[in-house]
Amino acid sequence: MAVNEFEIKKQICEIGKRIYDRNMVAANDGNISVKLNDNEFLCTPTGVSKGFMTPEYICKVDKEGNVIQANGNFKPSSEIKMHMRVYKCRPDVGSVVHAHPTFATAFAIAGIPLTEPIMPEAVIALGCVPIAEYGTPSTTEIPDAVEKYLPYYDAVLLENHGALSYSVDLLSAYHKMESLEFYAELLYKARQLGGPKALSHEQVLRLYEIRRQFGLPGKHPANLCAELGGKCGGGCHGCHGESAAGASDADVEKLVAEVTKKILAQMK
């Protein structure tokens, strides 16, 4: 069935308004993209408030971020490079959302990854959210920083910048962002009340099993723990209480090597 680009453009505008209305962006911040096929992507323009867009604002680019179609003076978001890196590394992703939700961004500014298992829904749907190292906006520094987290997570905090979420379609990618901000807000408030009571390792593993039974798409610590026989060496919910963002490059390389070894063994 052919993709109705106009309907997708309308949906991008609707999600943009939701993000703006929910205080996830200010002024002209944030950007959204949707994959049409392997070489065509729709994206929001630069210098435009996401709360006041109409379909003719939306641009079309190729996989390199080059303009295929844009109306008037509209130009693709300057951060399209970050979106393209996600699509390149994650063929399962159909949409990317970048925003500056206040609580999640506060954690990113404070350098605190969202790794505490405090709520079943967040553990199942979102998993851990690491912090990608700071990069200058509109350069390749941010895509380079984000890339190493893409195989393991469906949302990433951007140090001193904001948040990035991605999933199979636009609504799912937006829901990831909404869940991320809700999780961050609850964690922040729980800390004001003396600190959260985290779920136990056993409780987290049971939630991981529920996620696997649901067959939810995307990347998640549950997948990694399953590949490692329940022994996640990189650190995630219920393992070490910290994200792979806090692990050294050697730790990450060791983890990747172990996963690769197990996968190759299964292929023999």
N, C-alpha and C positions, 0 to 999 in steps of 0.2 A: 504494500500500500504506500502510495507516494506521501512524502512528508509535507504537511501543510505549513509552509514557512510563516505565513501571516499569523496563523494561530499560535505558533511558537513565539513569534515576536510579541503577541498580545500577552502570552503567559510570562515572558521575561519582564514586561512592563508591570504586570500584576505582582510578581514576586519582588520587583524593585520597590514598588510602593509598600509592600509588607515590611521589607527590610527598613525602609525609611521611617514608616509609621511606628515600628517597634524600637526605634532609637538605636538601630544597629549601624547606622551611618549618619554622618552630618554633612550638610552642604552637598558637594559633588563626589563624596567619597564612595568607595566600593566599586565592584564590577561583577558582571554575570556573563557566562557564556554557555552555549549549548552546541553539542556536536550534531551535525546533520548527516555527515558521512566522513570517510577517512580524510577528505581534503576540503571540507566546507564546514565552517563554524559561524554561528551567529553570536554577536557580543554587544555589550552596551558601549556607548561612546564615551570618550573622555570629556571632562569639563561640563557634565550634565548631572543634575540631581536625579538620583534613582527613584525619587518619589513623584516625579512629574514627567515621566517619559510617555511617549506614544509610539506605536509600531514603526513609524517612519524614522525614528531616531536610531533604530537598531542597525548595526553594520554586519557585513559578511566578510570573513577573512579565510585565507587558506591555512594549511597546517604550519606554515612558516610565519603566520601573522600578517601576511601581505593582504592589502585590501582587495576584495573581489567586487564589493558593492557598498556604497555609502551615499546617503543623500545630503545635498547641500554642503554645509561646512562640517558635518559630523565626521569624526575620526575615531577609530577603535581605541579602546582604553590603552593607556601607555603600559599597563601591566599585563597585556595579552601574552607576553612571553611566559609568565608564570602559568597561565592557563594551558598554553601549548605544551609546556613541559609535563603537566599532569596527564594530558591526553596521550602524549608520547609514551610515558612510563606505565600508564594504566589503561590498556585497551578496553577494559570493562566500564570505564567512566564515560557518561554521556552528558554531564553538566558540571560546571565549576562555579562556586560562589565565593567571592572575597568580600568581607565586610569588617567593620570595626565595632563589634558589639562591646558595650562598655565594661561589663564584668570580665568577660573573657580577655579583652584587650588589657585590662588592668593586670591580670595574671601574667600576660605576655610581657608587659612593661616591668613587672616585678621580677620576672625571670622564674616564675613558678609554673611548671607543667601541670596539667590537670590529670592526675594519675590516682587519686584516692577513690576507692570503690565505696561510694556512699549511698548509691541508689540503684536498685535492680534495673530499672529502665535504661539508665545511662550505661551501666556495665554491658547490657545486652546489645543495645542499639549503637552506642558510640564507641565504647572501649576507652583506651587511654588517648590522651591528646598531648603529644610532645611539643617542644618549642624549637622551631627552626631558627638557626642563627641569623642575626641581623644582616640585612642586605639593603643596598640603596634602591628605592622604588624605581621602576621602569628599566632597570639594568638586568643583566643575567645573574647578578649576585643572589637575588631571591630564588629564582628557579634552581640554581645550583645548591642553595642551602636546603630547599624543600625536597629535592630529588631523593635523598637517601632515606627519607621517611615514607615515601609514597608506597613502597611494597608492603608496608606493615600497618598503615593507619588510613582512616578515611577522613580525618580532620587534623589540622596542624595549626598551632599558634605561631604567629610570626613575631619574633622578638622586637619589642618597641614599635609594633606596627598594627597588628590586627589578627584576623583569623582566616583560614581557608578551609572550605569543605567541598567535597566532591562525591558524586554517586552516579547511579545508572541513569537518572533523569533529573530534570530541573527541580521538580517538587521534592524528590528525595534528597538532593543536595541542599536545598533550602532547609528541609527538616533537620538535617545534620547540624546546620548552623544554629537553628533555633534550639535544638537539644543541647548543643555546646554552650550557648549562652545561659540557658536555664540551669545547667549543671554548675557552671562557674558562679552564678548568682547564689545558688544553694550552698555551695562550698564556702563562699565568702561569708555568708550570713551565719553558717554553722561555726565558722572560726570566731565570729564575734560572740558567740554563745559559749565559748570555752573549748571549741574544737569538735570536729565531727567524730562520731563513732563509726569507724569503717567496718565494712563487711569482712568476715573472716576469709582466709584462703580457701577453705572448703566451700563456703557459701558462694564465692566467686566462681570456683570451678563448676559448681552446679548450674550457675547462670550461663557459663560458657557452653555447657552441654545443651541447655535449652536453646541457645542461639544456633548451635549446630543442627539440632532437631528441626528448627524453623527453616533452616536452609537460607538464611539471610545473605544477600549479596555483599560484596565488598571485602575489604581487608580488616582484620581485627585480631587482637591478642589471642582470642580463642583459637583462631586458625593456627597461629604460631605455636601455641602450647600443644595443640593436637599433633603437629608435625614433630615436636620434640618430646612426645610421650608425657606431656604434662609438666615438663621441666624447661620452662622458658628462661634461657640464659641471658636474654637481653634486658629483662626487667619489665614488668607490666602489672596490671591489676592482680593482686593476690600473690605475686611472686616476691618482688623486693620492694614494692610500694613506690617504685620510681619508674620513669619512662626510659626508653632507650636514648632519649635526649640527654640523660645524665650519664650515660655510659661512654667509655672511651672509644676511640676509633678501633682499637684492638679488640674490645669487647664486641662491638658490632660486627667486625670482620669474623671473629670466632663464631658468633651466632649464625651468620650467613653461611659460613663454611659447614657448620654442623647440619643446618637445614638442607643445604645442597647435597651433602653426603647421603642423608636419609632419602631424599627424593631420587637420587641416582640409583641407590640400592633397590628401591621399589621398582625401578624401570628395568632392572636386569631380568 
